[in-house]
Amino acid sequence: MKKLSYTLLFLSALSAFAQVPKSPVIAHEAPASVVAGQPLRIVARVSSEDPVKEVNLYLAQSGGAAPAKLPLQSAGAGVYSAQVPSAQFVGVENFRYYLDARTVPGAVTETNWMTVQVIGKNTTTGSSKESSWKRPVLIGVGAVVAVGAGVAIAGSGGGGDGDGGGSGGDSDPADNVLVRTASDQANENSVLLPRYQIVDVAGDLAGRSITRVRIQLEFNDLDGGLDEYEVKYNGATVISGSTGGSISKQVDVVGAADTQVVIGVVNSEAVDGTQTFSWNATVTFFVE
């Protein structure tokens, strides 16, 4: 009888252990900086065996301040994003934030605190805005142009996916998206240019192939000097231009298989002997 009781207790404990929900996994790379007066776009990938109930961002302007809670919205395929209003970090040199994800069964995962530098917090905002999206060449809306081995499609900015219309076969894969972010900033004399960063997902494909790449670039020169920027993919320049203010551009490239996107500043005009600029980019690789 005693042996049977021990067996029942063991089975009960084993059953309770098996029912403990598994914690979700958050993949996120924090931007190094944000431009004062400009919103900050946060993107994270959440992987979970159970349905995800919510993903939130908690932002604090100082160590002793209670963090403000901002929900992230689902973009599908486990990708979540939020626009952090510039009012959340006005007048500070840096701020901290962390993310958490909660599943329907109740499991919770939190990231570590991350610090973001605020660039140009004492400068005047409201500099000129260029087009919110990028055409690789001047062509009619909806047209395409060859880019290396792929095809670049002019994709709209804003909240839509940019793939409206078309057949169901053009829809994004349900759960095959790799999202990476990159950023850079300078406020110094004699910046060595051109200055590039490489976004590479070669180690994350796991046998899958790339079907499309979406590149979003936000650039601000901060000091009114004329700066030149460019983004290269699949052997071609897919975003380029110059600005004395701020820009936001997006391009989609389909039919190419390169795992690397190269983003950088080609030239920067010095103002009062100092070259100053900042950029943030989000690169989304669609794979199958």
Buried (B, 14 or more C-beta within 10 A) or exposed (E): EEEEEEEEEEEEEEEEEEEEBEBBEBBBBBBBBBBBBBBBBBBBBBEBEBEBBBBBBBBBBEEEEEBBEBEBEEBEBBBBBBEBEBEBBEEBEBBBBBBBBBBEBEBEBBBEEBEBBBBBBEBEBEBEEBEEBBBBEEEEEEEEBEBBEBBBBBBBBEEEBBBEEEEEEEEBBEEBBBBBBBBBBBBEEEBEBBBBBEBEBEEEBEEBEBBBBBBBBBBBBBBBBEBBBBBBBBEBEBBBBBBBBBBBBBBBBBBBEBBEBBBBBBBBBBBEEBBBBBBBBBBBBBBE
